Amino acid sequence: MSKKSHSLHFRMFKYSVYALLTFNILLFMIHGTAYEALDSLGWVLLLATFEYESTSLDEVYASQKEKWGIFAVQCVGYCLALYATYQYFAAGDWVDLLNAVTWLLVCAVLAYDVYFPGDYGGAEWKVRNAIKIGLYSILVGVALWWGYEGMQDGAGLVGLLDFYDAALWIACFAVIELNVFDYERPEEPVAAERV
């Protein structure tokens, strides 16, 4: 594990969010379409690998098996997410498509954070963070749109499920961002690239 220990409150928050996410995925598997369920599964796999990677940024892989195992899980996650993204496009679900593409871009920037960390406060660091702020702003906007749409349809709590789902995923990835942030310090360069 990381040499930096997380506070008890942060761990409680993290595991609470992940427990809510598990329940949320079950709801989508019961009430959603097949590609929505596959989409959720893909994102859970990606979230799990980012959680693992971002809590051990200062460590090298224990073995090639660990390195390639993580890579294999990521590949499956990205394939499922890309399949669902294509389905949103094919169905003309433009808000879902915007949401899916934005999440893929968030993952690209997070992967860059994990595998190619730069110097804290440098130009590259500022550009990455500006891009992330823009991407998360789009995701918050999509979540608010779904909340508004759910209230307009008069569907009550069921109509707000998309808003709840979007807000939950934003909270989950906020945990990953906090893991990365924990390694970024102004006094010293961040950890060397993972091998």
PENOR-V173345 format. One record per pair of residues at least 12 apart in sequence whose ideal C-beta (glycine too) atoms are under 10 Angstrom apart, sorted by the first residue. I is the first residue (numbers start at 0). J is the second residue. If there is no record, write none. Layout:
i=I j=J
i=I j=J
This chain:
i=0 j=54
i=0 j=55
i=0 j=58
i=1 j=53
i=1 j=54
i=1 j=55
i=1 j=56
i=1 j=57
i=1 j=58
i=1 j=178
i=1 j=181
i=1 j=182
i=1 j=190
i=2 j=57
i=2 j=58
i=2 j=182
i=3 j=54
i=3 j=56
i=3 j=57
i=3 j=178
i=3 j=181
i=3 j=182
i=3 j=184
i=4 j=181
i=5 j=54
i=5 j=174
i=5 j=177
i=5 j=178
i=5 j=181
i=9 j=174
i=9 j=177
i=9 j=178
i=9 j=181
i=12 j=170
i=12 j=173
i=12 j=174
i=12 j=177
i=13 j=50
i=13 j=54
i=13 j=170
i=13 j=171
i=13 j=173
i=13 j=174
i=13 j=175
i=13 j=177
i=13 j=178
i=14 j=174
i=15 j=170
i=16 j=167
i=16 j=168
i=16 j=170
i=16 j=171
i=16 j=172
i=16 j=173
i=16 j=174
i=17 j=43
i=17 j=46
i=17 j=47
i=17 j=50
i=17 j=167
i=17 j=170
i=17 j=171
i=17 j=174
i=19 j=163
i=19 j=166
i=19 j=167
i=19 j=170
i=19 j=171
i=20 j=39
i=20 j=42
i=20 j=43
i=20 j=46
i=20 j=164
i=20 j=167
i=20 j=168
i=20 j=170
i=20 j=171
i=21 j=43
i=22 j=167
i=23 j=39
i=23 j=43
i=23 j=160
i=23 j=163
i=23 j=164
i=23 j=167
i=23 j=168
i=23 j=171
i=24 j=36
i=24 j=38
i=24 j=39
i=24 j=40
i=24 j=42
i=24 j=43
i=24 j=164
i=24 j=167
i=25 j=39
i=26 j=39
i=26 j=160
i=26 j=163
i=26 j=164
i=27 j=39
i=27 j=40
i=27 j=160
i=27 j=164
i=28 j=40
i=30 j=157
i=30 j=160
i=31 j=160
i=31 j=164
i=32 j=83
i=32 j=86
i=32 j=90
i=33 j=83
i=33 j=86
i=34 j=79
i=34 j=82
i=34 j=83
i=34 j=84
i=34 j=85
i=34 j=86
i=34 j=87
i=34 j=89
i=34 j=90
i=34 j=95
i=35 j=83
i=35 j=86
i=35 j=87
i=35 j=95
i=35 j=164
i=36 j=79
i=36 j=83
i=37 j=78
i=37 j=79
i=37 j=80
i=37 j=82
i=37 j=83
i=37 j=86
i=38 j=79
i=38 j=80
i=38 j=81
i=38 j=82
i=38 j=83
i=38 j=84
i=38 j=86
i=38 j=87
i=38 j=95
i=38 j=98
i=38 j=99
i=38 j=102
i=39 j=79
i=39 j=80
i=39 j=83
i=39 j=164
i=39 j=168
i=40 j=75
i=40 j=76
i=40 j=79
i=40 j=80
i=40 j=83
i=41 j=75
i=41 j=76
i=41 j=77
i=41 j=78
i=41 j=79
i=41 j=80
i=41 j=81
i=41 j=82
i=41 j=83
i=41 j=84
i=41 j=99
i=42 j=76
i=42 j=77
i=42 j=79
i=42 j=80
i=42 j=83
i=42 j=99
i=42 j=102
i=42 j=106
i=42 j=168
i=42 j=171
i=42 j=172
i=43 j=76
i=43 j=79
i=43 j=171
i=44 j=71
i=44 j=72
i=44 j=73
i=44 j=74
i=44 j=75
i=44 j=76
i=44 j=77
i=44 j=78
i=44 j=79
i=44 j=80
i=45 j=72
i=45 j=73
i=45 j=75
i=45 j=76
i=45 j=77
i=45 j=79
i=45 j=80
i=45 j=102
i=45 j=103
i=45 j=105
i=45 j=106
i=45 j=109
i=45 j=110
i=45 j=172
i=45 j=175
i=46 j=76
i=46 j=106
i=46 j=168
i=46 j=171
i=46 j=172
i=46 j=174
i=46 j=175
i=47 j=69
i=47 j=72
i=47 j=73
i=47 j=76
i=48 j=68
i=48 j=69
i=48 j=70
i=48 j=71
i=48 j=72
i=48 j=73
i=48 j=75
i=48 j=76
i=48 j=106
i=48 j=110
i=48 j=113
i=49 j=73
i=49 j=76
i=49 j=105
i=49 j=106
i=49 j=109
i=49 j=110
i=49 j=112
i=49 j=113
i=49 j=171
i=49 j=172
i=49 j=174
i=49 j=175
i=49 j=176
i=49 j=178
i=49 j=179
i=50 j=171
i=50 j=172
i=50 j=174
i=50 j=175
i=50 j=178
i=51 j=65
i=51 j=69
i=51 j=72
i=51 j=178
i=52 j=69
i=52 j=73
i=52 j=109
i=52 j=110
i=52 j=112
i=52 j=113
i=52 j=114
i=52 j=175
i=52 j=178
i=52 j=179
i=52 j=193
i=53 j=109
i=53 j=112
i=53 j=113
i=53 j=174
i=53 j=175
i=53 j=176
i=53 j=177
i=53 j=178
i=53 j=179
i=53 j=180
i=53 j=181
i=53 j=182
i=54 j=174
i=54 j=175
i=54 j=178
i=54 j=179
i=54 j=181
i=54 j=182
i=55 j=113
i=55 j=178
i=55 j=182
i=55 j=190
i=55 j=193
i=56 j=112
i=56 j=113
i=56 j=114
i=56 j=116
i=56 j=178
i=56 j=179
i=56 j=181
i=56 j=182
i=56 j=183
i=56 j=189
i=56 j=190
i=56 j=191
i=56 j=193
i=57 j=182
i=57 j=189
i=57 j=190
i=57 j=191
i=57 j=193
i=58 j=190
i=58 j=193
i=59 j=190
i=59 j=191
i=59 j=192
i=59 j=193
i=59 j=194
i=60 j=193
i=60 j=194
i=66 j=193
i=66 j=194
i=69 j=193
i=73 j=106
i=73 j=110
i=76 j=106
i=77 j=103
i=77 j=106
i=80 j=99
i=80 j=102
i=80 j=103
i=80 j=106
i=81 j=99
i=81 j=103
i=83 j=95
i=83 j=96
i=83 j=99
i=84 j=96
i=84 j=98
i=84 j=99
i=84 j=100
i=84 j=102
i=84 j=103
i=85 j=99
i=86 j=99
i=87 j=99
i=87 j=100
i=88 j=100
i=94 j=140
i=94 j=141
i=94 j=144
i=94 j=145
i=94 j=148
i=94 j=161
i=95 j=141
i=95 j=145
i=95 j=161
i=97 j=137
i=97 j=138
i=97 j=140
i=97 j=141
i=97 j=144
i=98 j=137
i=98 j=138
i=98 j=140
i=98 j=141
i=98 j=142
i=98 j=144
i=98 j=145
i=98 j=161
i=98 j=164
i=98 j=165
i=98 j=168
i=99 j=141
i=100 j=134
i=100 j=137
i=101 j=133
i=101 j=134
i=101 j=135
i=101 j=136
i=101 j=137
i=101 j=138
i=101 j=140
i=101 j=141
i=102 j=134
i=102 j=137
i=102 j=138
i=102 j=141
i=102 j=165
i=102 j=168
i=102 j=169
i=102 j=172
i=103 j=134
i=104 j=130
i=104 j=131
i=104 j=133
i=104 j=134
i=104 j=137
i=104 j=138
i=105 j=130
i=105 j=131
i=105 j=134
i=105 j=135
i=105 j=137
i=105 j=138
i=105 j=168
i=105 j=169
i=105 j=172
i=105 j=175
i=105 j=176
i=106 j=134
i=106 j=172
i=106 j=175
i=107 j=130
i=107 j=134
i=108 j=126
i=108 j=127
i=108 j=128
i=108 j=130
i=108 j=131
i=108 j=134
i=109 j=127
i=109 j=131
i=109 j=172
i=109 j=175
i=109 j=176
i=109 j=178
i=109 j=179
i=111 j=123
i=111 j=127
i=111 j=130
i=112 j=124
i=112 j=127
i=112 j=128
i=112 j=131
i=112 j=175
i=112 j=176
i=112 j=178
i=112 j=179
i=112 j=180
i=112 j=182
i=112 j=183
i=112 j=189
i=113 j=175
i=113 j=178
i=113 j=179
i=113 j=182
i=113 j=190
i=113 j=192
i=113 j=193
i=114 j=192
i=114 j=193
i=114 j=194
i=115 j=127
i=115 j=192
i=115 j=193
i=116 j=179
i=116 j=182
i=116 j=183
i=116 j=188
i=116 j=189
i=116 j=190
i=116 j=191
i=116 j=192
i=116 j=193
i=117 j=183
i=117 j=188
i=117 j=189
i=118 j=183
i=118 j=185
i=118 j=187
i=118 j=188
i=118 j=189
i=119 j=182
i=119 j=183
i=119 j=184
i=119 j=185
i=119 j=186
i=119 j=187
i=119 j=188
i=119 j=189
i=120 j=183
i=120 j=184
i=120 j=185
i=121 j=188
i=124 j=183
i=124 j=189
i=128 j=176
i=128 j=180
i=128 j=183
i=131 j=172
i=131 j=176
i=131 j=179
i=135 j=169
i=135 j=172
i=135 j=173
i=135 j=176
i=138 j=165
i=138 j=166
i=138 j=168
i=138 j=169
i=138 j=172
i=139 j=165
i=139 j=166
i=139 j=169
i=140 j=165
i=141 j=161
i=141 j=162
i=141 j=165
i=141 j=169
i=142 j=161
i=142 j=162
i=142 j=163
i=142 j=164
i=142 j=165
i=142 j=166
i=142 j=167
i=142 j=168
i=142 j=169
i=143 j=162
i=143 j=165
i=143 j=166
i=144 j=161
i=144 j=162
i=144 j=165
i=145 j=158
i=145 j=159
i=145 j=160
i=145 j=161
i=145 j=162
i=145 j=163
i=145 j=164
i=145 j=165
i=145 j=166
i=146 j=158
i=146 j=159
i=146 j=161
i=146 j=162
i=146 j=163
i=146 j=165
i=146 j=166
i=147 j=159
i=147 j=162
i=148 j=161
i=148 j=162
i=149 j=161
i=149 j=162
i=149 j=163
i=150 j=162
